[in-house]
Amino acid sequence: MPDQRQERTPRRGHDLPRPLWPEFADAIDELTAAGW
């Protein structure tokens, strides 16, 4: 499985509007990269 941090696309059902919360979106990226 490739590192999801490279592509900024929502996955696993959280289709969140990332531009609204950049830091929260980064936290989501950390969790998804960790396998959540």
C-alpha positions as a Markdown table, in Angstrom:
| # | Residue | x | y | z |
|---|---|---|---|---|
| 1 | Met | 0.0 | 0.0 | 0.0 |
| 2 | Pro | 1.6 | 3.3 | -1.0 |
| 3 | Asp | 2.0 | 6.2 | 1.3 |
| 4 | Gln | -1.3 | 8.2 | 1.2 |
| 5 | Arg | 0.4 | 11.4 | 2.3 |
| 6 | Gln | 1.6 | 11.8 | -1.3 |
| 7 | Glu | -2.0 | 12.1 | -2.8 |
| 8 | Arg | -4.3 | 14.5 | -1.0 |
| 9 | Thr | -7.5 | 12.6 | -1.7 |
| 10 | Pro | -10.0 | 11.6 | 1.0 |
| 11 | Arg | -10.3 | 7.9 | 1.7 |
| 12 | Arg | -12.2 | 5.5 | 4.0 |
| 13 | Gly | -15.4 | 7.6 | 4.0 |
| 14 | His | -14.1 | 10.8 | 5.4 |
| 15 | Asp | -14.9 | 13.1 | 2.5 |
| 16 | Leu | -14.1 | 16.2 | 4.6 |
| 17 | Pro | -13.6 | 19.6 | 3.0 |
| 18 | Arg | -9.9 | 19.7 | 3.7 |
| 19 | Pro | -9.4 | 23.4 | 3.0 |
| 20 | Leu | -11.6 | 24.3 | 5.9 |
| 21 | Trp | -9.4 | 22.7 | 8.5 |
| 22 | Pro | -5.8 | 22.3 | 7.2 |
| 23 | Glu | -4.3 | 21.2 | 10.5 |
| 24 | Phe | -7.2 | 18.7 | 11.0 |
| 25 | Ala | -6.7 | 17.4 | 7.5 |
| 26 | Asp | -3.0 | 16.9 | 8.3 |
| 27 | Ala | -4.0 | 15.0 | 11.4 |
| 28 | Ile | -6.4 | 12.8 | 9.3 |
| 29 | Asp | -3.5 | 12.2 | 6.9 |
| 30 | Glu | -1.3 | 11.1 | 9.8 |
| 31 | Leu | -4.0 | 8.7 | 11.0 |
| 32 | Thr | -4.7 | 7.3 | 7.5 |
| 33 | Ala | -1.0 | 6.9 | 6.8 |
| 34 | Ala | -0.7 | 5.0 | 10.1 |
| 35 | Gly | -3.4 | 2.6 | 8.9 |
| 36 | Trp | -6.6 | 4.0 | 10.4 |
